[in-house]
Amino acid sequence: MTAELGRRALNRALLARQMLLERHAMPVLDAIEHLVGMQAQAPNPPHIGLWSRLADFAFADVGALLTDRRAIRIVLMRGTLHLVSARDARALRPLTQVVLDNHLKGRARELGGVDLDAVTADARALLADEPRSDRELRALLAERWPDEDAELLNWAVRCRLPLVQVPPRGVWGASGVARHTTLDIWLDGRAAPALSLDEVVLRYLRAFGPASVQDVQQWSGLTRLGEVVERLRPGLLEFRDENGRTLYDVPDAPRPDPGAPAPVRFVPDFDNLLLSHADRARIITEEHRKRIFTVNGIIRATFLVDGFVHGMWKIEKKRGEARLRIDSFGPIPKRERAALEEEGVRLLAAAHPGAGSHVVEFR
């Protein structure tokens, strides 16, 4: 008989694999690879996500990896921007390109008269000269293709070419518009390491499992992964959740006791913790999800109490003060409230060491 895993059991398994039950002493690049990348639609969230997961993390660490070209900001899973290692960028982009190809198919009628091969070749040459912002590339494409919609051409190029957001974008404390070049140019044509869909699914399970086929597809943006899971099935464990759905897992992954203590944690905007399952009940209720996920695509920063999303938070910095504002969805027990305040002060001190004061405010 297949064993059942309840909501708390799945929660603790997810937190253990996401390095949120305890901070890990692990090199930053290894952590990014274990997580199979971190969603990075905004520059700052991955830094905070790593701070919540790693012991002795410094906010300058990611910038050093980006500058050394060992880490990359590039569109991958679900067609969204991720911070990944350089080797994962090369390996994952060919496998996830189909997501962007489907985006193009969705606007095939608008693009019907456009020679996309020629436009892409032009864009590749322009980006080889120097990294360019969207605005700069649009203007240059408009010069070469005056009868076409430059905005649409630029969007199509972003779907067809593996574009890297180059530093200082993504460096903590840096500012400026995003500029892009191609992955091949940025990594000087280094060949992509081999990575199969089977290996991608196994890596997902190590970071997010136990999970259903629908969960893997939600995380990746890919379809027809049931065939992949079926190939892997002889080497996987099978469970069912409280709703009877079949979940798969790698045998050696942690599955802590449902009663294992879970410390308070601050989770940044867009974190894959909340985005990588079709059924998110293991980390957030549907009622709370509707408050976190906005209609314009923003995924707000959250905090965890007893392992589950309990509210939102935001840092405001002005007049020499760094203030972390906590908006709770319900009462916070006294001990967890004190722990949140301590954790919040530590986060402010690490993220904004130059601020004259660090204040945690509950609202």
Protein Blocks (a to p, Z undefined) as FASTA:
>chain_A
ZZdddfklmmmmmmmmnopmbccdddfklmmmmnnpaaffbfklmmmmmmmmpghiafkl
mmmmmmnopaccddfehhiacdddfklmmmmmmmmmmmmmmmmmmmmmmmmmpcfklmmm
mmmmmmmmpccdfklmmmmmmmmmmmbcfklmmmmmmmmpccddddfehiahiacddddd
dfklmnnopacddddfklmmmmmmmmmmccdfklmmmmnopahklmmmmmmmmmpccddd
fkopacdddfkbccddfklccddddddehiaklmmcfblmlmpcfklmmmmmcfkopacd
dddeehiafbdcddddeehiacdddddfbdcdfklmmmmmmmmmmmmmmmmmmbmbdcdd
dZZ
